[in-house]
Amino acid sequence: TPTAVRAAALSEPLPGNLLVSLTNPSGADAYAISYYTYLVVFQDLANPYAARTLAALLWWIIHDGQALSAPQGHTVLPMKTVAAVEVRLKQLRLHGLPLLR
């Protein structure tokens, strides 16, 4: 259930690189086989349109887009995950300049 998957996500610490295994998590109510979906994105992008569009899309996914998760049977990201992803998204650059503030 989404609640058990969320419990798995909340039971494990999230390192700065965001790589974490949610297989057999420590939480008592946590689902045993849970996972995050990852995207690999270059940190310094060169195409202005693509860079701004990608940054805006990723920001939307972890914020407003979360409203679409539950109706689709998916888990809403825990706030600790959103905060950690925000930090990483704010590291995106366009020719060395920040894309998000």
C-alpha positions, -999 to +999 in steps of 0.1 A: +000+000+000+012+036-004+012+039+034+036+010+037+059+023+009+059+058+026+068+041+059+098+025+041+109+058+027+106+074+062+125+046+079+158+050+061+182+081+063+186+099+030+223+107+022+233+138+003+237+119-029+201+106-025+211+070-031+194+048-007+181+012-007+146+007+006+148-031+003+141-046+037+138-012+055+139-010+093+104+004+098+079-021+114+051-010+090+074-005+060+069-025+028+098-048+022+104-040-014+101-003-020+122+020-041+127+056-054+128+063-091+159+082-101+168+105-129+204+111-140+208+148-150+239+167-160+245+194-133+257+220-158+235+222-188+242+240-221+209+244-239+190+273-222+155+262-233+161+225-223+178+235-190+150+258-179+123+234-190+139+204-172+145+224-140+109+236-140+096+201-147+117+185-119+106+212-094+070+207-104+073+169-100+084+171-063+059+199-055+026+204-073+030+171-092+027+152-059-010+159-059-013+134-088+005+106-069-022+093-046-050+091-072-027+070-093-019+046-064+016+060-058+032+073-026+035+110-020+072+119-013+080+125+024+090+161+031+126+150+040+129+136+005+114+167-011+139+189+009+168+167-001+158+168-038+154+206-036+190+209-025+201+189-055+179+207-079+193+241-068+227+228-079+216+227-115+234+252-136+232+268-171+267+277-182+277+278-146+248+300-134+221+286-111+188+277-127+168+277-095+170+299-064 
